[in-house]
Amino acid sequence: FHTIIWPAILMALGEEVPTQVYGHGWILFDNDKMSKSKGNIVYADALAQHFGTDTVRYYLLHEIPFNSDGTFTYDLFIDRINSDLANVLGNLVNRTISMAHKYFDGEVFKPSEFEEIDNELKDIVINTPSKVEEKMNSFKTMEALDEIFEIFRRSNKYIDETRPWELEKNGETEKLKSSMYHLIENIRKIGIVLLPFMEETAKNLLHQIGVEEGLQTWESLYKYD
């Protein structure tokens, strides 16, 4: 259809025809083709109404590869939301923002020096945008999202490694400021990289940490501000 009828209509209208047409596989329900007679139709607008547009986008982009069929079930959908969006993304953002307000009233202080553990995290985050670009140029959306979520997972691990609550208890204020800076800066970068995939979620992240518009550019991902 998309390479015969659609171009023919465009030609009849005198419009420019596409030079490339991208096709995707089937979205299956539990490995079966969706069918009204089987009653296994899933409507995207109903999913978005109950779970939010971004969660539907995330599932489809992550679970259904561009060049093959993909499976949808409510169990798989909910498991993915809980494991990635709630436990990984939500956990990092909630913990970080809560600590930032608790320890410094939401103010962020850039450290004068980075320790080895900071540089390790920084290198991962700095290199992620180019990896995402590479994956997206090959239409590998699942792998692109995996690269982004690696920042979430590594940042959650960074919290366990630096243990901000112990730094605060022991009066190690400078190390605590450094820890919170890196976490907030990573959330800023995550918010920017996520914009093409989960716009509402990304904008909400950036709003929660008060990121100015000038620091929401793709170019700013390659440096720490």
Backbone bond lengths (Angstrom), bond angles and torsions (degrees), N, CA, C in turn:
res aa  C-N    CA-C-N  psi(-1)  N-CA   C-N-CA  omega(-1)  CA-C   N-CA-C  phi
1 F - - - 1.464 - - 1.522 111.20 -
2 H 1.325 116.05 -50.67 1.464 119.47 -172.89 1.524 112.77 -72.57
3 T 1.310 118.58 -17.71 1.472 120.02 179.49 1.522 112.46 -108.91
4 I 1.345 118.43 0.45 1.469 120.77 178.36 1.528 110.97 -122.10
5 I 1.323 116.40 -64.90 1.465 119.73 -173.61 1.524 111.62 -69.95
6 W 1.335 115.77 -46.91 1.471 118.69 -177.55 1.527 112.10 -60.59
7 P 1.354 119.94 -50.26 1.478 119.11 177.28 1.528 112.37 -61.36
8 A 1.345 117.46 -34.84 1.463 120.03 179.11 1.527 110.96 -63.60
9 I 1.331 116.87 -40.90 1.465 121.11 177.10 1.523 110.08 -63.49
10 L 1.324 115.95 -44.35 1.465 120.01 179.72 1.522 110.87 -61.11
11 M 1.337 116.99 -41.75 1.461 120.93 179.35 1.527 110.83 -64.55
12 A 1.341 116.52 -39.99 1.464 120.54 179.35 1.525 111.18 -64.43
13 L 1.327 116.19 -31.48 1.462 121.08 179.53 1.523 112.56 -85.41
14 G 1.327 115.31 -5.63 1.454 118.90 -178.79 1.519 112.99 77.42
15 E 1.334 116.16 20.00 1.464 120.83 -179.53 1.523 110.02 -94.23
16 E 1.310 114.74 159.32 1.463 120.23 179.03 1.521 110.27 -68.79
17 V 1.311 116.00 136.16 1.470 119.66 179.21 1.533 109.29 -90.94
18 P 1.328 118.05 154.41 1.472 120.74 -178.64 1.520 111.58 -70.72
19 T 1.305 115.47 149.46 1.464 120.30 175.71 1.518 111.51 -92.11
20 Q 1.334 116.35 -17.41 1.463 121.60 176.79 1.522 108.54 -142.40
21 V 1.312 115.82 143.08 1.457 120.95 175.62 1.518 107.75 -127.85
22 Y 1.324 115.77 126.25 1.457 120.56 -178.11 1.529 109.59 -99.35
23 G 1.298 116.03 126.06 1.462 120.96 177.99 1.511 110.51 -115.95
24 H 1.309 116.11 152.21 1.469 120.32 179.71 1.525 109.27 -127.64
25 G 1.315 115.71 168.08 1.456 120.56 -179.13 1.522 112.50 -80.31
26 W 1.311 115.04 -168.75 1.457 121.64 179.16 1.524 111.39 -81.01
27 I 1.315 115.70 149.37 1.458 121.05 166.75 1.522 106.23 -98.64
28 L 1.303 116.54 110.28 1.459 122.24 -175.31 1.524 110.71 -94.99
29 F 1.309 115.31 152.15 1.460 119.70 172.92 1.523 107.60 -104.81
30 D 1.335 115.48 107.04 1.469 121.06 -178.94 1.531 111.00 53.00
31 N 1.337 115.25 46.46 1.463 124.04 176.36 1.526 114.39 72.95
32 D 1.330 118.71 7.25 1.467 122.36 174.60 1.517 109.76 -113.41
33 K 1.326 116.75 146.82 1.456 119.87 173.28 1.524 109.16 -64.89
34 M 1.331 115.19 139.70 1.458 119.07 179.16 1.527 110.18 -67.27
35 S 1.317 115.15 137.90 1.452 120.81 -176.88 1.518 110.26 -149.38
36 K 1.326 116.45 134.68 1.463 119.66 177.51 1.519 111.02 -62.64
37 S 1.335 116.32 -35.89 1.466 118.75 -179.46 1.523 111.82 -66.66
38 K 1.347 116.60 -31.11 1.461 120.02 177.45 1.523 112.21 -83.52
39 G 1.328 115.63 -16.38 1.460 119.32 -179.76 1.507 114.07 72.96
40 N 1.323 116.86 25.14 1.471 119.67 -178.01 1.530 112.39 -110.95
41 I 1.323 116.19 27.48 1.463 120.87 177.49 1.534 109.51 -75.39
42 V 1.321 116.61 136.17 1.462 122.44 174.66 1.525 108.00 -118.67
43 Y 1.312 117.01 124.61 1.461 121.54 -178.46 1.524 110.35 -98.91
44 A 1.331 115.06 128.35 1.464 120.36 -175.75 1.521 112.27 -62.50
45 D 1.353 116.89 -37.59 1.468 118.49 -177.66 1.524 111.34 -67.46
46 A 1.328 117.02 -33.49 1.460 120.10 177.28 1.530 110.97 -68.98
47 L 1.335 116.31 -39.71 1.472 120.54 176.82 1.521 110.16 -62.57
48 A 1.326 115.74 -46.03 1.466 119.68 -178.40 1.522 111.29 -63.95
49 Q 1.312 116.61 -35.73 1.461 120.22 179.99 1.523 111.47 -64.74
50 H 1.321 116.39 -37.41 1.465 120.09 -177.04 1.532 113.07 -88.63
51 F 1.339 117.04 -33.85 1.471 119.84 -172.09 1.529 113.44 -115.52
52 G 1.325 117.48 -12.58 1.462 120.06 -177.17 1.516 111.27 98.45
53 T 1.325 115.44 145.73 1.468 120.87 -177.24 1.523 111.97 -62.68
54 D 1.315 116.66 -41.49 1.466 119.59 -175.65 1.524 112.83 -64.43
55 T 1.309 117.26 -36.40 1.469 119.30 179.48 1.523 110.76 -66.39
56 V 1.331 116.43 -38.23 1.469 119.99 177.85 1.527 109.85 -66.49
57 R 1.321 115.75 -44.63 1.471 119.43 177.45 1.521 110.97 -57.99
58 Y 1.328 115.50 -46.70 1.465 118.83 -177.19 1.522 110.97 -60.44
59 Y 1.319 116.63 -45.64 1.467 119.53 -177.89 1.529 110.50 -61.71
60 L 1.327 116.75 -48.48 1.461 119.90 -176.91 1.526 111.53 -64.35
61 L 1.334 116.94 -41.08 1.462 120.49 -178.92 1.523 112.23 -70.73
62 H 1.320 116.35 -34.02 1.465 119.65 -175.84 1.525 113.14 -88.57
63 E 1.321 117.15 -36.13 1.461 119.80 -171.12 1.520 113.99 -96.45
64 I 1.322 117.99 -13.72 1.460 119.46 -176.74 1.527 109.51 -120.37
65 P 1.330 117.61 100.23 1.469 121.06 -178.95 1.520 111.08 -60.04
66 F 1.303 115.55 151.38 1.464 121.79 -175.61 1.525 112.28 -60.42
67 N 1.324 117.71 -38.30 1.465 120.50 -170.14 1.526 113.57 -104.57
68 S 1.318 118.78 20.77 1.459 119.97 179.39 1.520 110.40 -153.88
69 D 1.318 115.82 171.79 1.460 120.63 177.53 1.524 110.44 -71.07
70 G 1.329 115.17 158.10 1.458 120.49 177.28 1.518 110.43 -135.13
71 T 1.312 116.12 157.82 1.462 121.59 -176.23 1.516 110.96 -111.71
72 F 1.317 115.07 139.03 1.460 120.97 173.32 1.518 108.85 -124.44
73 T 1.328 115.14 131.18 1.458 122.14 164.62 1.518 106.42 -141.13
74 Y 1.318 116.60 158.08 1.462 118.91 -179.88 1.528 110.79 -65.51
75 D 1.325 116.94 -34.73 1.465 119.85 179.08 1.523 110.96 -64.70
76 L 1.337 116.73 -45.71 1.468 120.33 178.55 1.523 111.05 -63.77
77 F 1.313 115.90 -40.87 1.461 122.12 -179.12 1.527 110.69 -61.55
78 I 1.314 116.86 -50.48 1.465 121.44 -177.81 1.524 110.87 -67.76
79 D 1.338 116.89 -39.17 1.474 119.96 178.15 1.518 110.86 -60.56
80 R 1.333 116.73 -41.44 1.459 120.33 -179.42 1.515 111.19 -67.80
81 I 1.324 117.00 -40.09 1.464 120.65 177.69 1.522 110.38 -60.90
82 N 1.326 115.35 -46.68 1.475 119.64 -177.60 1.521 111.87 -67.17
83 S 1.328 116.94 -44.42 1.467 119.86 -174.33 1.518 112.85 -72.20
84 D 1.336 117.59 -40.78 1.466 120.53 -175.22 1.533 112.65 -96.71
85 L 1.317 116.03 -54.84 1.461 119.05 -172.34 1.522 112.62 -76.21
86 A 1.316 117.75 -37.69 1.468 119.66 -178.75 1.527 111.21 -87.58
87 N 1.324 117.04 -55.28 1.467 120.55 -172.52 1.520 113.91 -74.41
88 V 1.309 117.78 -32.28 1.471 120.29 -177.42 1.527 110.95 -97.62
89 L 1.329 116.73 -62.19 1.467 120.41 -177.90 1.531 111.69 -67.65
90 G 1.323 116.00 -55.52 1.462 120.37 -176.97 1.512 112.56 -60.69
91 N 1.327 116.66 -39.43 1.457 121.25 -179.27 1.523 111.17 -62.54
92 L 1.321 116.60 -45.60 1.470 120.45 -179.48 1.526 111.40 -63.12
93 V 1.323 116.42 -49.30 1.468 120.08 -176.24 1.523 111.22 -64.76
94 N 1.309 117.11 -45.69 1.470 120.45 -178.14 1.524 111.77 -64.09
95 R 1.329 116.71 -44.16 1.472 120.22 -179.94 1.530 110.65 -63.79
96 T 1.330 115.96 -46.02 1.460 120.35 -175.21 1.521 111.80 -65.20
97 I 1.320 116.82 -50.31 1.465 120.15 -177.73 1.521 110.56 -64.56
98 S 1.308 116.81 -38.74 1.466 120.33 178.19 1.520 111.26 -61.01
99 M 1.342 117.14 -44.44 1.461 120.66 -179.86 1.522 111.77 -69.62
100 A 1.340 116.70 -37.57 1.462 120.28 179.85 1.525 110.98 -60.81
101 H 1.319 117.21 -40.39 1.468 120.85 178.08 1.533 111.20 -74.56
102 K 1.309 116.66 -36.79 1.455 120.38 -177.78 1.527 112.11 -67.34
103 Y 1.342 115.94 -42.67 1.463 119.48 -173.07 1.535 113.22 -90.85
104 F 1.357 117.78 -35.02 1.464 119.60 -173.09 1.528 113.19 -134.58
105 D 1.318 117.29 22.11 1.469 121.66 179.75 1.523 112.24 53.69
106 G 1.335 116.53 34.11 1.452 121.49 177.02 1.516 115.44 82.60
107 E 1.327 117.53 -0.40 1.466 120.43 179.54 1.524 109.71 -84.57
108 V 1.339 115.94 143.99 1.461 121.84 -178.14 1.523 109.47 -117.40
109 F 1.321 115.88 134.56 1.465 122.21 -177.65 1.522 109.64 -119.05
110 K 1.344 116.67 123.90 1.459 120.33 178.71 1.523 109.72 -78.00
111 P 1.338 117.87 125.68 1.472 120.01 -178.31 1.521 111.59 -72.28
112 S 1.316 116.26 152.52 1.463 120.97 178.67 1.527 111.52 -79.70
113 E 1.333 116.59 -24.78 1.459 121.19 -179.86 1.527 109.57 -135.76
114 F 1.343 115.09 147.62 1.461 121.08 175.80 1.522 108.71 -106.47
115 E 1.327 116.33 136.56 1.454 120.83 174.66 1.529 109.49 -86.68
116 E 1.320 116.16 172.51 1.464 120.49 -176.30 1.525 111.52 -58.28
117 I 1.332 116.78 -42.40 1.457 120.77 -179.08 1.528 111.01 -65.50
118 D 1.342 116.58 -31.87 1.460 121.15 177.48 1.531 110.71 -69.84
119 N 1.330 115.82 -43.95 1.461 120.58 -178.55 1.527 111.89 -65.04
120 E 1.331 115.73 -35.40 1.466 119.59 177.97 1.529 110.27 -62.41
121 L 1.322 115.91 -46.12 1.469 120.59 178.18 1.516 110.55 -65.69
122 K 1.318 116.57 -42.74 1.465 121.53 -179.34 1.524 111.14 -59.22
123 D 1.332 117.48 -42.96 1.459 121.10 -178.76 1.527 111.33 -62.52
124 I 1.317 116.27 -40.77 1.463 120.35 179.13 1.524 110.27 -62.46
125 V 1.317 115.59 -46.12 1.465 120.65 -176.67 1.529 111.11 -68.07
126 I 1.319 117.54 -42.98 1.463 121.84 -178.37 1.529 111.20 -63.15
127 N 1.333 116.98 -35.31 1.463 120.78 -176.62 1.523 113.50 -83.43
128 T 1.326 117.49 -12.13 1.466 120.39 -175.83 1.532 114.11 -65.86
129 P 1.347 120.41 -45.40 1.472 119.13 -177.65 1.524 114.10 -55.00
130 S 1.325 117.84 -42.18 1.462 119.68 -179.72 1.525 110.81 -67.61
131 K 1.334 117.26 -33.41 1.466 120.50 176.57 1.529 110.51 -67.35
132 V 1.328 115.98 -39.81 1.467 120.17 177.98 1.526 110.04 -64.19
133 E 1.332 117.10 -43.69 1.467 121.04 178.02 1.524 110.76 -58.77
134 E 1.327 116.30 -44.87 1.467 120.80 -179.60 1.526 111.27 -60.81
135 K 1.327 116.88 -44.82 1.468 120.73 -179.52 1.525 110.94 -65.69
136 M 1.337 116.68 -42.14 1.460 119.60 -177.61 1.529 111.48 -68.83
137 N 1.316 117.51 -31.98 1.467 120.18 176.93 1.522 111.79 -65.02
138 S 1.325 116.05 -20.74 1.469 121.49 177.02 1.527 111.54 -104.73
139 F 1.352 116.49 10.63 1.465 122.96 179.12 1.526 112.95 61.83
140 K 1.323 116.03 29.20 1.470 120.74 179.25 1.532 108.55 -97.77
141 T 1.342 115.19 73.27 1.454 119.37 -174.95 1.520 112.66 -66.03
142 M 1.325 116.77 -36.12 1.457 119.90 179.18 1.527 110.63 -60.58
143 E 1.339 116.55 -46.53 1.457 120.46 -179.26 1.527 111.19 -68.83
144 A 1.327 117.06 -32.77 1.472 120.41 177.15 1.523 110.15 -63.87
145 L 1.324 117.05 -44.52 1.462 120.92 178.34 1.520 111.28 -66.21
146 D 1.324 117.09 -35.28 1.471 119.73 177.10 1.522 110.81 -62.39
147 E 1.330 116.66 -38.27 1.465 120.27 177.75 1.527 110.26 -62.88
148 I 1.336 116.67 -41.90 1.464 121.01 179.50 1.514 110.75 -65.26
149 F 1.315 116.48 -44.76 1.459 119.47 -176.85 1.522 112.58 -71.79
150 E 1.323 116.88 -15.56 1.460 119.29 173.08 1.526 110.33 -64.59
151 I 1.345 117.16 -32.04 1.468 120.61 175.44 1.520 109.73 -64.91
152 F 1.328 116.80 -42.91 1.459 119.95 177.59 1.524 110.60 -57.83
153 R 1.321 115.32 -50.40 1.467 119.77 -175.90 1.529 111.07 -65.06
154 R 1.331 115.98 -41.71 1.462 118.59 -179.53 1.522 111.09 -68.44
155 S 1.324 117.40 -34.35 1.467 120.89 178.43 1.522 111.02 -69.79
156 N 1.321 117.18 -38.12 1.461 120.07 175.19 1.531 110.73 -62.58
157 K 1.326 115.29 -38.87 1.465 119.66 177.22 1.528 110.26 -66.86
158 Y 1.328 116.19 -36.95 1.469 121.50 178.90 1.535 110.61 -60.81
159 I 1.331 117.18 -37.87 1.464 120.12 176.47 1.527 110.31 -61.09
160 D 1.321 115.90 -44.42 1.470 119.67 -179.98 1.525 111.77 -67.20
161 E 1.334 116.56 -29.85 1.465 120.54 -179.46 1.529 111.88 -77.78
162 T 1.321 116.98 -42.80 1.473 119.82 -177.03 1.527 112.37 -86.44
163 R 1.339 117.38 -23.53 1.463 123.01 175.64 1.540 112.09 48.22
164 P 1.335 116.10 68.75 1.475 120.36 -177.13 1.525 113.83 -54.27
165 W 1.317 118.00 -34.13 1.471 120.11 -179.90 1.514 112.20 -63.42
166 E 1.339 116.57 -33.20 1.461 119.49 177.23 1.526 110.81 -76.25
167 L 1.339 116.89 -36.39 1.462 120.18 176.71 1.523 110.30 -60.63
168 E 1.327 116.16 -41.25 1.463 120.12 179.27 1.520 110.36 -67.55
169 K 1.307 117.26 -41.64 1.465 122.51 -179.76 1.523 111.45 -63.63
170 N 1.340 116.23 -37.89 1.466 121.31 -177.47 1.523 113.12 -88.72
171 G 1.309 117.35 2.34 1.461 120.61 178.11 1.512 114.68 73.08
172 E 1.344 117.79 21.73 1.463 121.51 179.69 1.533 108.47 -88.69
173 T 1.316 115.21 72.45 1.467 121.73 -170.35 1.520 112.62 -64.20
174 E 1.331 118.06 -42.07 1.460 120.56 -177.01 1.525 111.50 -65.49
175 K 1.324 116.28 -41.16 1.463 119.48 177.63 1.526 110.70 -67.25
176 L 1.321 116.38 -35.02 1.456 120.85 178.17 1.531 109.99 -66.39
177 K 1.333 117.11 -42.74 1.464 120.55 177.46 1.528 110.39 -60.62
178 S 1.331 116.20 -41.72 1.458 120.48 -179.56 1.518 111.14 -64.22
179 S 1.314 116.54 -44.15 1.464 121.37 179.83 1.526 110.89 -59.90
180 M 1.323 116.98 -46.84 1.452 120.67 -178.34 1.525 111.23 -68.23
181 Y 1.328 116.36 -35.52 1.465 119.57 178.30 1.520 111.10 -59.95
182 H 1.330 116.32 -48.80 1.460 120.05 -177.84 1.525 111.78 -63.72
183 L 1.304 117.07 -38.63 1.460 119.95 179.77 1.531 111.36 -66.87
184 I 1.322 116.77 -45.31 1.463 120.39 179.32 1.531 110.61 -65.31
185 E 1.322 116.42 -41.54 1.466 120.19 179.74 1.528 110.75 -63.40
186 N 1.323 116.80 -37.11 1.464 119.88 178.46 1.520 111.23 -67.78
187 I 1.320 117.63 -37.82 1.461 120.52 177.16 1.525 110.27 -64.56
188 R 1.351 116.72 -37.79 1.459 120.02 175.47 1.523 110.71 -58.48
189 K 1.307 116.31 -48.31 1.457 120.67 -179.26 1.529 111.19 -64.92
190 I 1.314 116.32 -41.61 1.460 120.24 178.29 1.521 110.51 -59.73
191 G 1.325 116.15 -43.27 1.456 120.15 -179.55 1.520 111.86 -59.63
192 I 1.330 116.97 -41.36 1.465 121.16 -179.06 1.531 110.80 -68.75
193 V 1.327 116.71 -45.55 1.467 120.25 -178.43 1.524 111.26 -66.32
194 L 1.330 116.97 -31.24 1.462 121.00 -178.24 1.527 113.52 -78.19
195 L 1.328 118.37 -15.41 1.462 121.18 -174.82 1.535 113.91 -51.09
196 P 1.332 120.42 -44.77 1.463 119.10 -179.12 1.532 113.31 -69.56
197 F 1.316 116.78 -20.78 1.461 120.92 -175.08 1.533 112.57 -97.68
198 M 1.326 116.23 -45.87 1.464 122.18 -174.89 1.524 108.00 -136.80
199 E 1.312 116.22 78.77 1.467 121.34 -169.09 1.529 112.86 -61.26
200 E 1.327 117.51 -48.37 1.467 119.98 -177.09 1.520 111.21 -63.51
201 T 1.326 116.55 -44.02 1.465 121.40 179.28 1.520 110.81 -62.55
202 A 1.332 116.13 -44.89 1.465 120.59 -178.44 1.525 111.35 -63.85
203 K 1.315 116.99 -44.42 1.465 120.23 179.14 1.524 111.05 -64.02
204 N 1.309 116.34 -36.08 1.462 120.37 178.14 1.528 111.12 -65.77
205 L 1.332 116.71 -41.16 1.468 120.68 177.35 1.526 110.33 -60.19
206 L 1.319 115.75 -48.77 1.464 120.38 -177.68 1.529 111.07 -64.20
207 H 1.318 116.55 -36.78 1.469 120.29 178.38 1.523 111.29 -66.99
208 Q 1.329 116.57 -40.63 1.469 120.42 -177.59 1.519 112.23 -62.81
209 I 1.319 117.67 -32.51 1.468 119.32 -178.93 1.528 111.50 -101.63
210 G 1.339 117.17 8.12 1.459 121.04 172.67 1.513 114.92 66.00
211 V 1.326 117.55 42.67 1.468 120.40 -178.80 1.522 110.11 -78.45
212 E 1.319 116.49 126.57 1.458 121.27 177.96 1.529 110.12 -70.46
213 E 1.329 115.94 153.93 1.459 120.76 -175.97 1.525 112.30 -58.07
214 G 1.316 117.18 -34.77 1.457 120.51 -179.14 1.513 113.90 -67.88
215 L 1.330 116.55 -16.87 1.461 120.82 178.99 1.523 111.53 -104.37
216 Q 1.343 116.04 20.24 1.455 120.17 178.70 1.526 111.96 -110.22
217 T 1.329 116.85 18.84 1.458 120.91 -178.50 1.520 111.14 -89.88
218 W 1.318 115.75 154.27 1.466 120.60 178.58 1.526 110.52 -62.63
219 E 1.342 116.10 -35.51 1.474 119.88 -179.11 1.524 111.53 -62.36
220 S 1.328 117.57 -31.26 1.462 120.44 -177.62 1.523 112.84 -71.31
221 L 1.335 116.43 -9.13 1.465 119.79 179.55 1.521 112.25 -69.66
222 Y 1.347 115.48 -21.12 1.454 119.35 -173.87 1.534 112.87 -91.69
223 K 1.328 116.65 10.39 1.449 120.41 175.19 1.517 109.33 -147.18
224 Y 1.311 115.58 160.91 1.466 121.19 178.48 1.519 109.28 -96.94
225 D 1.350 115.75 120.49 1.462 120.96 178.53 1.517 111.23 -118.00
